[in-house]
Amino acid sequence: MSLTEARFHDLVDATQQALEDLFDEADLDLDMENSAGILTIKFEDGAQLIFSRQEPLRQLWLADKSGGFHFDYDEANGKWTCEKSEELLGEMLERIVWERAGVKLDFEEI
């Protein structure tokens, strides 16, 4: 069953806010910007994570220097899941942040 437009936006907003909170609390040298529904995380080395919503597809997209990833929301487990690899968003972010910043953050709730 497809997400309603309102539910989709609520989920993306909540996810982006949770990410902002998590990165705010982390002791990392980074910049964050949330503008027009696009959340950009800029690491000290210039690498960026860009989270955007793709409303027609009801997907959350993540752009990273390693590629672009499209996530569908799985209502059954309450998590964003990569459409190609089936990796959870939190698992992918844990790996990416470790690679970019050498810090292990807990994205379990994302």
C-alpha positions in Angstrom: 0.0 0.0 0.0 1.3 3.4 -0.9 1.9 6.2 1.6 -0.5 9.1 1.5 1.1 12.4 0.6 0.6 13.7 4.1 2.0 10.6 5.8 5.0 10.7 3.4 5.8 14.3 4.3 5.4 13.6 8.0 7.8 10.7 7.8 10.4 12.6 5.9 10.1 15.6 8.2 10.5 13.4 11.3 13.4 11.5 9.7 15.2 14.7 8.8 14.6 16.2 12.3 15.9 13.0 13.9 19.0 13.2 11.7 19.6 16.9 12.6 19.2 16.1 16.3 21.6 13.2 16.1 24.3 15.2 14.2 23.8 18.2 16.5 24.5 16.0 19.5 27.5 14.3 17.9 30.9 15.8 18.5 31.7 16.3 14.8 32.9 19.3 12.8 30.2 19.6 10.3 27.7 22.1 8.9 24.0 21.4 8.4 21.4 23.1 6.3 17.7 22.3 5.9 16.1 24.3 3.1 13.0 23.5 1.1 12.9 20.0 2.4 16.5 19.2 1.5 18.8 18.4 4.4 22.5 18.8 3.6 25.2 17.6 6.0 28.7 18.9 5.1 31.7 17.1 6.7 35.0 18.8 7.5 36.7 17.1 4.5 34.1 18.6 2.1 32.1 15.4 1.7 28.3 15.9 1.8 25.2 13.9 2.5 22.1 15.3 0.8 18.7 14.0 1.9 15.8 14.9 -0.4 12.2 13.9 -0.8 10.9 12.5 -4.0 7.2 13.1 -3.6 5.9 11.4 -6.8 7.7 8.2 -5.8 7.2 8.6 -2.1 10.9 8.0 -1.6 13.6 9.5 0.5 16.8 10.0 -1.5 20.3 10.1 -0.2 23.2 11.5 -2.3 26.7 10.7 -1.1 30.0 10.6 -3.0 29.6 6.9 -3.1 26.4 7.2 -5.1 22.7 7.9 -5.0 20.3 5.8 -2.9 16.5 5.6 -3.0 14.6 4.6 0.2 11.1 3.3 0.5 9.4 3.4 3.9 8.5 0.0 5.2 5.4 0.3 7.4 5.9 -3.2 8.8 9.2 -2.4 10.5 8.9 1.4 10.6 12.2 2.0 8.7 13.5 3.4 5.4 14.9 0.6 3.2 17.1 1.0 0.2 15.2 -0.1 -2.9 18.2 -1.8 -4.5 20.3 -3.2 -1.6 17.5 -3.5 1.0 20.0 -1.9 3.5 18.3 0.2 6.2 18.9 3.9 6.1 20.4 3.8 9.6 22.8 1.0 8.7 24.0 2.8 5.6 24.4 6.1 7.5 26.4 4.3 10.3 28.8 3.0 7.7 29.0 6.2 5.7 29.7 8.4 8.8 32.3 6.0 9.9 34.0 6.2 6.5 33.7 10.0 6.3 34.4 11.0 9.9 35.8 7.9 11.7 33.0 8.2 14.3 30.5 5.6 15.1 27.0 7.1 15.6 23.9 5.2 16.6 21.3 5.5 13.8 19.1 2.7 15.2 16.1 5.0 15.6 16.3 6.4 12.0 
